[in-house]
Amino acid sequence: MLPPPAPDGRSAVREEHGRALVDAARALASERGARGFTIDQVAALAGVSRRTVFNHFGGIEQLLVAVCDQVLAEATADLLAAVDRLTGDLPTGTAGGRAALDALVEATREVDLATAIVTIHRVLGAPAAGDERAAAISRRAFEHVGGRLRGRLLDRAPHLDPLDLELTLTLLTNGLTLLAGHWLAQHPDLTADVPAVARADWDRLVDRLLHRLRVGHAG
């Protein structure tokens, strides 16, 4: 058997720069808000040139999407692990597909999305409920998470009906986005150390969403 190819040095450097830029943007946004820093400040904190920033991202908005995606990815690691655990012994055929979607719904209860949502809210500068720019950034970040879930579920259940999968992911990610806005409006001054009362409210909202996913509006 041939040994695996050596990693491309340029690719490794590019990945390192990308991570440094997202980390820098996250730090600046957490401190100053989404509109409180510039591309030049991101470049300086990451230790790269302005040109390098634009080799990776089109501008501040793309950087903020990447930051939100990073925050959600940290929470999603637990979600993916739960999906793996709950789909370890699926039946074959359509029954396996249904079981995989049930596993996704159940796994959502196990993830600390509350902390992730508060972190994203602070990174975006605690935008008002009607801030379309912030809503679009959050929505795109949740869509990225949906893409990772899509790939994992198809790996675990290859016969999963594609339309059922897309419907479930769309309803789940859009529902979580809607719940996040509602929850933050109820608890406008949250920090990353989410208090028990707010966390319980979030859990109730998630339970309500997952119930609707399972039984529809008539349940």
C-alpha positions as CSV (number, residue, x, y, z in Angstrom):
1,M,0.0,0.0,0.0
2,L,1.3,3.4,-0.9
3,P,1.8,6.0,1.9
4,P,-0.7,8.9,1.9
5,P,0.5,12.0,0.0
6,A,2.3,14.6,2.0
7,P,0.2,17.6,2.8
8,D,0.5,20.6,0.4
9,G,2.5,23.3,2.3
10,R,0.6,26.1,0.6
11,S,-2.7,24.5,1.6
12,A,-1.6,24.2,5.2
13,V,-0.6,27.9,5.3
14,R,-3.9,28.9,3.7
15,E,-5.9,27.0,6.3
16,E,-3.8,28.5,9.1
17,H,-4.4,32.0,7.7
18,G,-8.1,31.3,7.4
19,R,-8.4,30.1,11.0
20,A,-6.3,33.1,12.2
21,L,-8.6,35.5,10.4
22,V,-11.8,34.0,11.8
23,D,-10.3,34.0,15.3
24,A,-9.3,37.6,14.9
25,A,-12.7,38.7,13.6
26,R,-14.4,36.8,16.4
27,A,-12.3,38.5,19.0
28,L,-12.8,42.0,17.5
29,A,-16.6,41.5,17.0
30,S,-17.0,40.2,20.6
31,E,-15.2,43.3,21.9
32,R,-16.6,46.0,19.6
33,G,-19.6,44.6,17.8
34,A,-20.2,43.7,14.1
35,R,-19.6,47.3,12.9
36,G,-16.8,48.2,15.3
37,F,-13.8,47.0,13.4
38,T,-12.2,47.1,9.9
39,I,-10.5,44.7,7.5
40,D,-7.1,46.3,8.3
41,Q,-7.7,45.6,12.1
42,V,-8.5,42.0,11.3
43,A,-5.4,41.6,9.2
44,A,-3.2,43.2,11.9
45,L,-4.6,41.0,14.7
46,A,-4.2,37.9,12.5
47,G,-0.7,38.9,11.5
48,V,-1.3,38.8,7.8
49,S,-1.6,41.4,5.0
50,R,-4.9,43.1,3.9
51,R,-4.5,41.3,0.6
52,T,-4.5,37.9,2.4
53,V,-7.8,38.8,4.0
54,F,-9.4,39.3,0.6
55,N,-7.8,36.1,-0.6
56,H,-10.1,34.3,1.9
57,F,-13.1,36.5,2.4
58,G,-15.0,39.1,0.4
59,G,-15.4,41.5,3.3
60,I,-16.6,41.9,6.8
61,E,-19.9,40.2,6.2
62,Q,-18.3,37.0,5.0
63,L,-16.0,37.1,8.0
64,L,-18.9,37.4,10.3
65,V,-20.7,34.5,8.6
66,A,-17.5,32.5,9.2
67,V,-17.4,33.5,12.8
68,C,-21.0,32.5,13.3
69,D,-20.3,29.3,11.5
70,Q,-17.4,28.6,13.8
71,V,-19.5,29.2,16.9
72,L,-22.2,26.9,15.7
73,A,-19.6,24.3,14.6
74,E,-18.4,24.1,18.2
75,A,-22.0,23.3,19.3
76,T,-22.6,21.1,16.3
77,A,-19.7,18.8,17.2
78,D,-21.9,17.4,20.0
79,L,-24.9,17.2,17.7
80,L,-23.0,15.2,15.2
81,A,-21.7,12.9,17.9
82,A,-25.2,12.4,19.1
83,V,-26.4,11.6,15.6
84,D,-23.7,9.0,15.2
85,R,-24.6,7.4,18.6
86,L,-28.3,7.4,17.8
87,T,-27.9,6.0,14.3
88,G,-25.4,3.3,15.1
89,D,-27.8,0.4,14.4
90,L,-30.4,1.6,11.9
91,P,-32.8,-0.7,10.1
92,T,-32.5,-1.0,6.4
93,G,-34.7,0.8,3.8
94,T,-37.2,3.5,4.5
95,A,-37.5,2.5,8.1
96,G,-33.8,3.4,8.5
97,G,-34.4,6.8,6.9
98,R,-37.2,7.6,9.3
99,A,-35.1,6.4,12.2
100,A,-32.3,8.7,11.1
101,L,-34.5,11.7,11.0
102,D,-35.9,10.9,14.4
103,A,-32.4,10.6,15.7
104,L,-31.6,14.1,14.4
105,V,-34.6,15.5,16.2
106,E,-33.7,13.8,19.4
107,A,-30.0,14.8,19.1
108,T,-31.0,18.5,18.9
109,R,-32.1,18.3,22.5
110,E,-28.6,17.4,23.6
111,V,-26.8,20.4,22.2
112,D,-26.0,23.7,24.0
113,L,-27.4,25.9,21.3
114,A,-28.4,28.5,23.9
115,T,-24.8,29.5,24.6
116,A,-24.0,29.5,20.9
117,I,-26.9,31.8,20.1
118,V,-26.0,34.3,22.8
119,T,-22.4,34.3,21.5
120,I,-23.5,34.9,18.0
121,H,-25.8,37.7,19.2
122,R,-22.9,39.4,20.9
123,V,-20.6,38.9,18.0
124,L,-23.2,40.7,15.8
125,G,-23.4,43.6,18.2
126,A,-26.7,42.6,19.9
127,P,-28.7,43.7,16.8
128,A,-32.4,44.7,17.2
129,A,-35.1,42.1,16.2
130,G,-35.7,43.7,12.8
131,D,-32.0,43.9,11.8
132,E,-32.1,42.1,8.4
133,R,-28.4,42.1,8.0
134,A,-27.8,40.3,11.2
135,A,-30.7,37.9,10.5
136,A,-29.2,37.0,7.1
137,I,-25.8,36.3,8.7
138,S,-27.3,34.1,11.3
139,R,-29.5,32.3,8.7
140,R,-26.5,31.6,6.5
141,A,-24.5,30.2,9.4
142,F,-27.4,27.8,10.3
143,E,-27.6,26.8,6.7
144,H,-23.9,25.8,6.8
145,V,-24.7,23.7,9.8
146,G,-27.5,22.1,7.9
147,G,-25.1,21.2,5.2
148,R,-22.9,19.3,7.6
149,L,-25.9,17.5,9.1
150,R,-27.1,16.6,5.6
151,G,-23.8,14.9,4.7
152,R,-23.6,13.0,8.0
153,L,-27.2,11.7,7.8
154,L,-26.7,10.6,4.2
155,D,-23.5,8.7,5.3
156,R,-25.4,7.0,8.1
157,A,-28.6,6.3,6.1
158,P,-27.8,6.2,2.4
159,H,-31.5,5.3,1.5
160,L,-32.9,8.3,3.3
161,D,-35.5,10.1,1.1
162,P,-33.8,13.3,-0.2
163,L,-37.0,15.3,0.0
164,D,-37.8,14.2,3.6
165,L,-34.2,15.1,4.6
166,E,-34.4,18.6,3.0
167,L,-37.8,19.3,4.5
168,T,-36.6,18.3,8.0
169,L,-33.4,20.3,7.8
170,T,-35.2,23.4,6.4
171,L,-37.9,23.3,9.1
172,L,-35.3,22.6,11.8
173,T,-32.8,25.3,10.9
174,N,-35.4,27.9,10.0
175,G,-37.3,27.0,13.2
176,L,-34.2,27.4,15.4
177,T,-33.5,30.8,13.7
178,L,-37.0,31.9,14.5
179,L,-36.8,30.7,18.1
180,A,-33.5,32.4,18.7
181,G,-34.9,35.8,17.8
182,H,-38.0,35.2,20.0
183,W,-35.9,34.0,22.9
184,L,-33.4,36.8,22.7
185,A,-36.2,39.3,22.7
186,Q,-37.5,37.8,25.9
187,H,-34.0,37.8,27.5
188,P,-32.2,40.9,25.9
189,D,-29.2,41.2,28.3
190,L,-27.9,37.6,28.3
191,T,-24.2,36.8,28.5
192,A,-22.5,33.6,27.5
193,D,-23.1,32.3,31.0
194,V,-26.8,31.7,30.3
195,P,-28.8,31.6,33.6
196,A,-31.0,28.7,34.5
197,V,-34.3,30.5,33.9
198,A,-33.4,31.6,30.4
199,R,-32.0,28.2,29.6
200,A,-35.2,26.5,30.7
201,D,-37.2,28.9,28.5
202,W,-35.0,27.9,25.6
203,D,-35.4,24.2,26.3
204,R,-39.2,24.7,26.3
205,L,-39.1,26.5,22.9
206,V,-36.9,23.7,21.4
207,D,-39.3,21.1,22.7
208,R,-42.2,23.0,21.1
209,L,-40.4,23.1,17.7
210,L,-39.4,19.4,17.8
211,H,-43.0,18.5,18.7
212,R,-44.2,20.4,15.7
213,L,-41.7,18.7,13.5
214,R,-43.0,15.3,14.6
215,V,-46.7,15.8,14.6
216,G,-47.4,18.9,12.5
217,H,-49.8,21.7,13.3
218,A,-52.7,19.4,14.3
219,G,-50.7,17.9,17.2
